[in-house]
């Protein structure tokens, strides 16, 4: 009798074949072998426990039995010791090849005060795929777990194709973004308490803290831009009687106008892939009735200044200056009106603080130095302003030094005062000659600073940004900020003292301007806020524009 004619036997055979097939598929399924190099810890204290904890956490998060195998730590460390020099992607691939791994994960933790910077990568040993990079900062060691968990989930999803279910972890209360996708957010969310100076002011109580009054007016916020905003300026660039908002991204210029409670796009000037825009100002310096748009820019290698100036002719925005080796900055000087300042790059890719600063004038073809206002080696123009800082009738310079301390300098170059707190903080940088092949030597630019009588009391104040979590001041390649605020300071006879400050907001302020942003006849503080820089591969930047009134709301 043929046993296969029995239906029960046939069924049993089919089941056996299916089981064998499933086992074969499992046996031949792709298994990834991952080498995790224990993270380098940059800290003053012994943090071996943290190194071990991060290694164990990554191992447990990435290991998945048949899908991902983790190379033993001792085996990995033995090979790492045989590789000399700074660990790079290329050296990581060599380590992976010796370990017969498919991927190598490596990185570092940098601890500075209560801030921890995480910088990590996972590289494909064959080099066929781009490395997946991760960078973030945490407030305190406790939050390192949250960020490492995020990176592990990114690896599982983007490298190994495993969609992981969200793990229940403690909420990061201190780092919750204040901003929303709504057009409006209430100012109480953006203002914190601090000591009341008792000074009466016409400023909007939504701006100053610990005010006995509360404003019913709302804090304005734009929609989110999926681009990195590199600068912002205000001015009537098309001479239509209304103030426009000029926004620069790394390679393009966008012109908006505040209308119907939103930013309406007026014009986009053609992109320039051969420049990186890092600063923008608006002013009619050539006195032809149309304000110029001054854009400080760098070449793609970030080692040459090649600035550009646009001007409207009634129909189009034309280049009236191109590839100019000058930084530009505009300021309003009492008694002198709007002034253009310039600082020229010296031959050979010099230190960005090395050149003199001049007041500039138009000579019908270009902007040329007219009067020197500061000697060399004192300041970089991107963080410079001139005015009556001390309210004594003299023009002095307020500027950042290389460590982002505010200084007051007379025009002969003598430093009159230096602050003891970090302000500013920018991720714009100039690429200096490298100390060794393949390494970066970034010199960061200072943030904009403004001298103005913001509350119309006859006394001048300094308006400055403070981007917090400044680990990058010591380790340049790790510069990143998580929160920011704007602060008003004035001279009290001994130094610059705080008048008021806004609340800390999530993200960091890239640039800011003071002017009639919404065309209501009153000035506002308007700032470009970066929530995400898009530095992680596969992510996009996210920026927004925020603005709030300086004057109190009129009584009903």
C-alpha positions as CSV (number, residue, x, y, z in Angstrom):
1,X,0.0,0.0,0.0
2,X,1.3,3.5,-0.9
3,X,1.5,5.3,2.4
4,X,1.1,8.7,0.7
5,X,-2.5,7.7,-0.3
6,X,-3.4,8.0,3.3
7,X,-4.7,11.5,3.9
8,X,-3.4,11.6,7.5
9,X,0.1,10.6,6.4
10,X,0.1,13.2,3.7
11,X,-0.9,15.9,6.2
12,X,1.9,14.9,8.5
13,X,4.5,15.0,5.7
14,X,3.4,18.5,4.7
15,X,3.8,19.7,8.3
16,X,7.3,18.2,8.5
17,X,8.3,20.0,5.3
18,X,6.9,23.3,6.5
19,X,8.8,23.0,9.8
20,X,12.0,22.1,8.0
21,X,11.5,25.1,5.7
22,X,11.0,27.5,8.6
23,X,14.1,26.2,10.3
24,X,16.2,26.6,7.1
25,X,15.0,30.2,6.6
26,X,15.9,30.9,10.2
27,X,19.3,29.3,9.8
28,X,20.1,31.3,6.7
29,X,18.6,34.6,7.9
30,X,21.1,37.5,7.9
31,X,22.8,37.9,11.3
32,X,24.7,41.0,12.1
33,X,27.9,40.9,14.2
34,X,28.4,44.2,16.1
35,X,31.6,45.3,17.9
36,X,31.0,48.0,20.6
37,X,34.1,49.9,21.6
38,X,33.7,51.2,25.1
39,X,33.1,54.9,25.0
40,X,35.8,57.3,25.8
41,X,35.0,59.4,28.9
42,X,36.2,63.0,29.0
43,X,35.8,64.0,32.7
44,X,37.8,65.3,35.6
45,X,36.7,62.4,37.8
46,X,36.9,58.6,37.4
47,X,33.8,57.6,35.5
48,X,34.6,54.0,34.8
49,X,31.1,53.0,36.1
50,X,29.6,55.2,33.4
51,X,31.7,53.6,30.7
52,X,30.7,50.2,31.8
53,X,27.0,51.2,32.1
54,X,26.8,52.6,28.6
55,X,28.5,49.5,27.2
56,X,26.2,47.1,29.0
57,X,23.1,49.2,28.0
58,X,24.0,49.3,24.3
59,X,24.8,45.6,24.3
60,X,21.4,44.7,25.8
61,X,19.5,47.1,23.6
62,X,21.1,45.9,20.4
63,X,21.4,42.1,21.0
64,X,18.5,40.2,19.6
65,X,19.4,36.6,19.5
66,X,19.4,35.4,15.9
67,X,19.4,38.9,14.4
68,X,22.2,40.7,16.1
69,X,25.3,39.3,17.9
70,X,27.5,41.5,20.1
71,X,31.3,40.8,20.0
72,X,32.7,40.1,23.4
73,X,34.1,43.1,25.2
74,X,37.5,41.6,26.0
75,X,37.9,40.5,22.4
76,X,37.1,44.0,21.2
77,X,39.4,45.8,23.6
78,X,42.3,43.6,22.7
79,X,42.0,44.6,19.1
80,X,41.5,48.3,20.0
81,X,44.7,48.4,21.9
82,X,46.6,47.3,18.7
83,X,45.3,50.4,16.9
84,X,47.3,53.6,17.5
85,X,46.2,57.2,17.4
86,X,42.8,58.9,17.5
87,X,39.9,56.6,16.7
88,X,38.4,57.5,13.4
89,X,35.8,55.9,11.1
90,X,38.6,54.3,9.1
91,X,40.3,52.9,12.1
92,X,37.0,51.6,13.4
93,X,36.5,49.7,10.2
94,X,39.9,48.1,10.5
95,X,39.0,47.0,14.1
96,X,35.7,45.6,12.7
97,X,37.5,43.7,10.0
98,X,39.9,42.0,12.5
99,X,36.9,41.1,14.6
100,X,35.0,39.8,11.6
101,X,32.2,42.2,12.5
102,X,29.6,43.8,10.2
103,X,29.4,47.1,12.2
104,X,31.5,48.9,14.8
105,X,29.9,51.3,17.3
106,X,32.1,53.9,19.1
107,X,31.8,57.3,20.7
108,X,32.5,59.5,23.7
109,X,30.9,61.2,26.7
110,X,32.1,64.6,27.7
111,X,31.2,65.8,31.2
112,X,31.4,69.5,32.0
113,X,29.7,70.6,35.2
114,X,26.2,69.2,35.1
115,X,26.2,68.8,31.3
116,X,27.0,65.6,29.5
117,X,27.7,65.6,25.7
118,X,27.1,62.3,23.8
119,X,28.9,61.9,20.5
120,X,28.6,58.4,18.8
121,X,28.7,56.6,15.5
122,X,28.0,53.2,14.1
123,X,29.9,52.4,10.9
124,X,29.5,49.7,8.3
125,X,32.8,47.8,8.2
126,X,32.6,47.4,4.4
127,X,32.2,51.2,4.0
128,X,29.3,50.7,1.5
129,X,26.8,52.5,3.8
130,X,27.0,55.8,5.5
131,X,27.7,55.9,9.2
132,X,24.8,56.6,11.5
133,X,25.9,59.5,13.8
134,X,24.3,60.7,17.0
135,X,25.0,63.8,19.0
136,X,23.1,65.3,22.0
137,X,23.6,66.8,25.4
138,X,21.9,66.0,28.6
139,X,21.5,67.8,31.9
140,X,23.0,65.4,34.4
141,X,24.2,61.8,34.1
142,X,20.7,60.5,34.8
143,X,19.5,61.6,31.4
144,X,22.3,59.7,29.6
145,X,20.1,56.6,29.7
146,X,17.4,58.3,27.8
147,X,19.7,59.5,25.0
148,X,21.6,56.2,24.7
149,X,18.2,54.4,24.5
150,X,17.2,56.8,21.7
151,X,20.4,56.1,19.8
152,X,19.9,52.3,20.3
153,X,16.4,52.5,18.9
154,X,17.7,54.5,15.9
155,X,20.3,51.8,15.2
156,X,17.7,49.0,15.5
157,X,15.3,50.7,13.1
158,X,17.7,52.4,10.6
159,X,20.5,49.8,10.5
160,X,18.9,46.5,11.4
161,X,15.4,47.1,10.2
162,X,13.9,46.3,13.6
163,X,11.0,48.6,14.6
164,X,11.2,48.7,18.4
165,X,8.3,49.4,20.7
166,X,8.7,52.5,22.8
167,X,10.3,51.7,26.1
168,X,8.7,53.2,29.2
169,X,11.3,55.6,30.6
170,X,11.1,58.5,33.0
171,X,9.9,61.7,31.3
172,X,12.6,64.3,30.7
173,X,10.8,67.1,32.6
174,X,13.6,69.6,32.4
175,X,14.1,69.3,28.6
176,X,10.5,69.4,27.5
177,X,10.2,71.8,24.5
178,X,8.3,75.0,25.3
179,X,7.5,75.6,21.7
180,X,4.6,74.1,19.9
181,X,3.4,73.8,16.3
182,X,0.6,76.3,17.1
183,X,1.0,79.9,15.9
184,X,0.5,81.1,19.4
185,X,1.9,80.2,22.8
186,X,1.1,82.0,26.0
187,X,3.9,84.2,27.3
188,X,3.7,82.7,30.8
189,X,5.3,79.6,29.3
190,X,8.3,81.6,28.3
191,X,8.9,83.8,31.3
192,X,10.6,82.8,34.5
193,X,10.7,84.5,38.0
194,X,13.8,86.4,39.0
195,X,14.5,89.2,41.5
196,X,12.4,92.3,40.9
197,X,14.6,95.4,40.5
198,X,11.8,97.7,41.4
199,X,12.4,99.8,38.3
200,X,9.2,101.1,36.7
201,X,9.1,100.4,33.0
202,X,6.8,100.7,30.0
203,X,8.0,97.2,28.9
204,X,5.5,94.5,28.3
205,X,5.2,92.5,31.6
206,X,5.2,89.4,29.4
207,X,8.9,90.1,28.8
208,X,10.1,91.1,32.2
209,X,9.9,88.5,35.1
210,X,8.3,88.7,38.4
211,X,5.9,91.4,37.3
212,X,2.9,92.2,39.4
213,X,0.9,92.6,36.2
214,X,0.0,89.9,33.7
215,X,-0.4,90.6,30.0
216,X,-3.3,89.1,28.1
217,X,-1.5,89.5,24.8
218,X,-0.1,86.3,23.4
219,X,3.5,85.4,22.5
220,X,3.8,84.9,18.7
221,X,5.5,82.0,17.1
222,X,5.7,81.0,13.5
223,X,5.1,77.7,12.0
224,X,8.1,75.4,12.0
225,X,10.5,75.6,9.1
226,X,12.2,72.4,7.9
227,X,15.3,74.4,7.2
228,X,18.2,75.7,9.3
229,X,17.7,79.5,9.8
230,X,21.2,81.0,10.0
231,X,20.2,84.7,10.4
232,X,17.3,87.1,10.6
233,X,17.0,90.9,9.9
234,X,14.2,93.5,9.7
235,X,13.8,96.3,7.2
236,X,11.7,97.7,4.4
237,X,13.7,96.1,1.6
238,X,11.2,96.8,-1.2
239,X,10.3,100.3,-0.1
240,X,6.6,99.6,0.1
241,X,6.2,101.2,3.5
242,X,6.1,97.9,5.4
243,X,8.9,96.2,7.3
244,X,9.9,92.8,5.9
245,X,11.6,89.9,7.7
246,X,14.7,88.7,5.9
247,X,15.7,85.1,6.8
248,X,18.8,83.4,5.5
249,X,19.4,79.6,5.4
250,X,22.9,78.3,4.7
251,X,22.5,78.9,1.0
252,X,19.4,81.0,0.3
253,X,17.6,84.3,1.2
254,X,13.9,84.4,2.0
255,X,11.9,87.5,2.4
256,X,8.7,87.5,4.5
257,X,6.1,90.0,5.7
258,X,3.9,89.6,8.8
259,X,0.3,89.6,7.5
260,X,-2.8,88.1,9.0
261,X,-1.0,86.8,12.0
262,X,1.5,84.8,10.0
263,X,4.7,85.2,7.9
264,X,3.7,85.5,4.3
265,X,6.5,84.7,1.8
266,X,7.2,87.6,-0.5
267,X,10.4,86.4,-2.4
268,X,13.1,83.8,-2.4
269,X,16.4,84.9,-3.9
270,X,18.1,82.2,-5.9
271,X,20.2,79.7,-3.9
272,X,24.0,79.9,-4.0
273,X,25.6,76.4,-3.5
274,X,29.0,77.9,-3.4
275,X,28.5,80.0,-0.3
276,X,27.5,79.4,3.3
277,X,25.5,82.3,4.7
278,X,26.2,83.1,8.4
279,X,24.9,86.6,9.0
280,X,22.4,89.1,7.6
281,X,21.7,92.9,8.1
282,X,19.5,95.4,6.3
283,X,20.3,99.2,5.8
284,X,20.3,101.8,3.1
285,X,24.0,102.6,3.2
286,X,24.4,103.9,-0.4
287,X,21.5,106.3,0.2
288,X,19.6,105.5,-3.0
289,X,16.3,104.8,-1.2
290,X,16.4,101.0,-1.3
291,X,17.9,99.3,1.7
292,X,20.6,96.8,0.9
293,X,20.7,93.2,2.2
294,X,24.2,92.6,3.6
295,X,25.0,88.9,3.8
296,X,28.2,87.7,5.5
297,X,29.1,84.3,3.9
298,X,31.9,81.8,3.7
299,X,33.1,79.5,0.9
300,X,32.0,75.8,1.2
301,X,35.2,74.9,3.0
302,X,34.5,77.6,5.6
303,X,38.0,79.1,5.3
304,X,37.4,82.1,3.1
305,X,35.0,85.0,3.5
306,X,33.1,85.8,0.3
307,X,30.2,88.1,1.4
308,X,27.5,89.4,-0.9
309,X,25.1,92.3,-1.0
310,X,21.6,92.4,-2.6
311,X,19.5,95.4,-3.5
312,X,16.0,95.7,-4.9
313,X,15.6,97.7,-8.1
314,X,11.8,97.8,-8.2
315,X,11.5,94.4,-9.8
316,X,14.3,92.1,-8.8
317,X,17.0,91.7,-6.1
318,X,20.3,92.2,-7.7
319,X,23.9,91.5,-6.5
320,X,25.6,94.9,-6.2
321,X,28.6,93.3,-4.4
322,X,29.8,89.7,-4.7
323,X,32.6,87.5,-3.3
324,X,33.8,90.3,-1.0
325,X,36.4,89.4,1.7
326,X,34.6,91.5,4.4
327,X,32.4,90.7,7.4
328,X,29.4,93.0,7.5
329,X,27.5,94.3,10.5
330,X,24.9,97.1,10.8
331,X,24.2,99.2,13.9
332,X,22.2,102.3,14.7
333,X,24.4,104.8,16.5
334,X,22.7,107.7,18.2
335,X,23.7,110.9,16.4
336,X,25.2,109.0,13.5
337,X,22.2,107.1,12.3
338,X,22.5,103.6,10.7
339,X,26.2,102.7,10.2
340,X,27.8,99.8,8.3
341,X,30.9,98.2,9.9
342,X,33.3,96.0,8.2
343,X,36.2,93.7,9.1
344,X,38.4,92.2,6.4
345,X,39.9,88.8,6.2
346,X,43.6,88.9,6.1
347,X,45.6,86.8,3.7
348,X,46.2,83.2,4.5
349,X,43.1,82.3,6.5
350,X,43.8,84.3,9.7
351,X,42.4,84.1,13.2
352,X,38.9,85.6,12.9
353,X,39.7,88.2,15.6
354,X,42.9,89.5,14.0
355,X,41.7,92.3,11.8
356,X,40.8,95.9,12.4
357,X,37.1,97.0,12.4
358,X,36.1,100.0,10.2
359,X,33.1,102.1,9.6
360,X,32.3,101.6,5.9
361,X,31.2,103.9,3.2
362,X,29.9,103.5,-0.4
363,X,32.0,104.8,-3.2
364,X,29.6,104.1,-6.1
365,X,31.0,100.6,-6.8
366,X,31.8,99.0,-3.5
367,X,31.9,99.5,0.3
368,X,35.3,100.8,1.5
369,X,36.8,101.5,4.9
370,X,36.2,105.1,6.0
371,X,37.1,105.3,9.7
372,X,38.8,102.7,12.0
373,X,36.8,102.1,15.1
374,X,38.8,99.3,16.7
375,X,42.4,98.0,16.2
376,X,43.3,94.4,15.4
377,X,43.1,91.5,17.8
378,X,40.2,92.9,19.8
379,X,36.9,91.4,18.5
380,X,35.2,89.7,15.6
381,X,32.6,91.9,13.9
382,X,29.8,89.2,14.2
383,X,29.7,89.9,17.9
384,X,30.4,93.7,17.9
385,X,28.4,96.9,18.5
386,X,29.4,100.5,19.0
387,X,27.4,103.0,21.2
388,X,27.1,104.9,24.5
389,X,27.3,101.7,26.6
390,X,28.2,103.5,29.8
391,X,25.7,106.3,29.3
392,X,28.5,108.9,29.7
393,X,28.3,110.5,26.2
394,X,31.2,108.4,24.9
395,X,31.1,105.8,22.1
396,X,32.6,102.6,23.2
397,X,32.6,99.1,21.9
398,X,30.7,96.2,23.4
399,X,31.9,92.8,22.0
400,X,32.5,89.2,22.8
401,X,35.9,87.7,23.3
402,X,36.8,84.2,22.1
403,X,35.3,82.6,25.2
404,X,32.0,84.5,24.8
405,X,32.6,86.9,27.7
406,X,31.2,90.4,27.1
407,X,33.8,93.1,27.1
408,X,33.7,96.9,26.9
409,X,36.5,98.3,24.9
410,X,37.4,101.9,24.0
411,X,38.2,102.8,20.4
412,X,41.9,102.8,21.1
413,X,41.6,99.1,21.9
414,X,41.9,99.2,25.7
415,X,39.7,96.8,27.5
416,X,37.7,98.7,30.1
417,X,35.7,95.8,31.6
418,X,35.2,92.1,31.1
419,X,32.2,90.2,32.4
420,X,32.4,87.0,34.4
421,X,29.5,85.0,32.7
422,X,29.2,83.4,29.3
423,X,26.7,85.0,26.9
424,X,26.1,84.4,23.2
425,X,27.0,81.1,21.9
426,X,26.9,80.3,18.2
427,X,27.4,77.2,16.1
428,X,28.6,79.2,13.1
429,X,32.3,78.5,12.7
430,X,35.4,79.3,10.6
431,X,37.7,76.4,9.6
432,X,41.3,77.2,10.7
433,X,44.3,75.2,9.4
434,X,44.2,71.7,10.9
435,X,46.8,70.7,13.5
436,X,46.9,67.2,12.0
437,X,45.6,65.7,8.7
438,X,42.0,64.8,8.8
439,X,41.2,66.8,11.9
440,X,39.0,69.9,12.4
441,X,40.2,73.1,13.9
442,X,37.0,75.2,14.2
443,X,36.9,78.7,15.5
444,X,33.4,79.7,16.5
445,X,31.9,83.0,15.7
446,X,30.3,85.2,18.5
447,X,26.6,85.9,18.6
448,X,25.1,89.3,17.6
449,X,24.9,91.9,20.4
450,X,22.9,95.2,20.3
451,X,23.1,98.5,22.1
452,X,19.7,100.3,22.3
453,X,17.4,102.3,24.5
454,X,14.9,99.5,24.5
455,X,12.5,101.0,27.1
456,X,12.8,104.7,25.9
457,X,14.0,105.9,29.3
458,X,17.0,107.8,27.9
459,X,19.5,105.1,29.0
460,X,21.2,102.7,26.7
461,X,21.1,99.0,27.4
462,X,22.9,95.9,26.0
463,X,20.6,93.2,24.6
464,X,22.4,89.9,24.4
465,X,21.5,86.2,23.9
466,X,22.5,83.5,26.4
467,X,22.5,80.0,24.8
468,X,23.0,77.6,27.7
469,X,24.9,74.3,28.1
470,X,28.2,75.5,26.7
471,X,30.3,72.3,26.8
472,X,31.7,73.2,23.4
473,X,33.7,76.1,24.8
474,X,36.3,73.6,26.0
475,X,35.8,70.9,23.4
476,X,35.1,72.7,20.1
477,X,33.8,69.8,18.1
478,X,31.0,69.2,20.6
479,X,29.4,72.6,20.7
480,X,25.7,72.3,21.0
481,X,23.0,74.2,23.0
482,X,19.7,73.0,24.4
483,X,18.1,76.2,25.8
484,X,18.3,79.9,25.5
485,X,17.1,83.3,26.7
486,X,17.4,87.0,25.8
487,X,18.8,89.3,28.5
488,X,18.9,93.1,29.0
489,X,22.0,94.6,30.8
490,X,23.0,98.1,31.6
491,X,26.0,99.8,33.1
492,X,25.8,100.4,36.9
493,X,29.1,102.1,37.4
494,X,31.0,98.8,38.1
495,X,29.9,96.6,35.3
496,X,27.0,95.4,33.1
497,X,24.1,94.2,35.4
498,X,21.0,92.4,34.4
499,X,17.8,94.4,34.1
500,X,15.5,91.6,32.9
501,X,15.6,88.4,31.0
502,X,13.2,86.1,29.2
503,X,12.5,82.6,30.2
504,X,14.7,79.8,28.9
505,X,13.2,78.4,25.8
506,X,13.9,74.9,24.3
507,X,16.5,74.9,21.5
508,X,18.9,77.8,20.9
509,X,18.7,81.3,19.4
510,X,20.6,81.5,16.2
511,X,20.1,85.3,15.6
512,X,17.8,88.1,16.7
513,X,16.7,91.6,15.7
514,X,14.8,94.5,17.2
515,X,12.3,96.4,15.0
516,X,8.7,96.8,13.9
517,X,8.3,93.1,13.0
518,X,4.5,93.2,12.7
519,X,4.1,96.7,11.3
520,X,2.0,98.0,14.3
521,X,4.2,101.0,14.9
522,X,6.0,99.5,17.9
523,X,9.2,97.6,18.1
524,X,9.4,93.9,18.9
525,X,12.2,91.5,19.7
526,X,12.3,88.9,17.0
527,X,14.5,85.8,17.1
528,X,15.4,82.8,15.0
529,X,15.2,79.6,17.2
530,X,16.7,76.3,16.1
531,X,15.0,73.3,17.7
532,X,16.9,70.7,15.6
533,X,20.0,71.2,13.6
534,X,19.6,68.1,11.6
535,X,23.1,66.9,12.5
536,X,22.0,63.3,12.9
537,X,22.0,61.4,9.6
538,X,18.4,60.9,8.4
539,X,17.0,63.9,10.3
540,X,15.9,67.3,9.1
541,X,16.5,70.7,10.8
542,X,13.7,72.5,12.5
543,X,13.6,76.2,13.1
544,X,11.0,78.9,13.9
545,X,10.7,82.6,14.3
546,X,9.5,84.0,17.7
547,X,8.5,87.6,18.4
548,X,7.0,89.5,21.3
549,X,6.0,93.1,22.0
550,X,8.2,95.3,24.0
551,X,5.4,97.7,25.0
552,X,2.6,97.0,27.4
553,X,-0.8,96.3,25.9
554,X,-3.0,99.4,25.8
555,X,-5.7,99.5,28.5
556,X,-9.2,98.6,27.3
